[in-house]
Amino acid sequence: MKTVHATTQVDGLDVFDREAGPQDGPAGLLLHGFPSSSRLYAPRSSGCTAATG
């Protein structure tokens, strides 16, 4: 499954996110703490998208 990287502005702050899975599928949000990396979720996100896609 392809992962898309994006930056979105929220209240004047740039928020980086990674998106994977079908656009019409259910949404899930995996949060991490500072200064951890969202890359730690790569193995989990592929499993999540496989289960829902």
FIDREN-167829 format. One line per 2 residues: number of its first residue (from 1); their letters; for each residue x, y, z of C-alpha. Coordinates in steps of 0.1 Angstrom, whole numbers. Example, Ala and Ser with C-alpha at 12.3 -4.5 7.8 and 13.67 -1.06 7.14 Angstrom:
2
1	AS	123,-45,78 | 137,-11,71
# end
This chain:
53
1	MK	0,0,0 | 13,34,-10
3	TV	19,60,18 | 14,97,10
5	HA	32,124,30 | 15,157,35
7	TT	17,189,56 | -15,206,67
9	QV	-18,240,84 | -38,239,117
11	DG	-42,271,136 | -11,285,119
13	LD	10,254,127 | 23,230,100
15	VF	13,195,109 | 30,166,91
17	DR	11,135,84 | 13,102,66
19	EA	-18,88,49 | -23,52,36
21	GP	-53,31,26 | -84,37,5
23	QD	-99,72,4 | -133,58,11
25	GP	-122,35,39 | -125,40,77
27	AG	-101,66,92 | -77,59,120
29	LL	-54,83,138 | -21,71,154
31	LH	-5,97,176 | 31,98,188
33	GF	48,119,214 | 76,144,208
35	PS	103,137,198 | 94,103,185
37	SS	91,97,148 | 59,88,129
39	RL	81,63,111 | 77,40,141
41	YA	42,34,130 | 51,22,95
43	PR	47,-15,103 | 14,-9,121
45	SS	-1,14,94 | 4,-12,67
47	GC	-13,-38,89 | -42,-14,96
49	TA	-47,-6,59 | -46,-43,50
51	AT	-73,-51,76 | -96,-23,64
53	G	-88,-22,27
# end
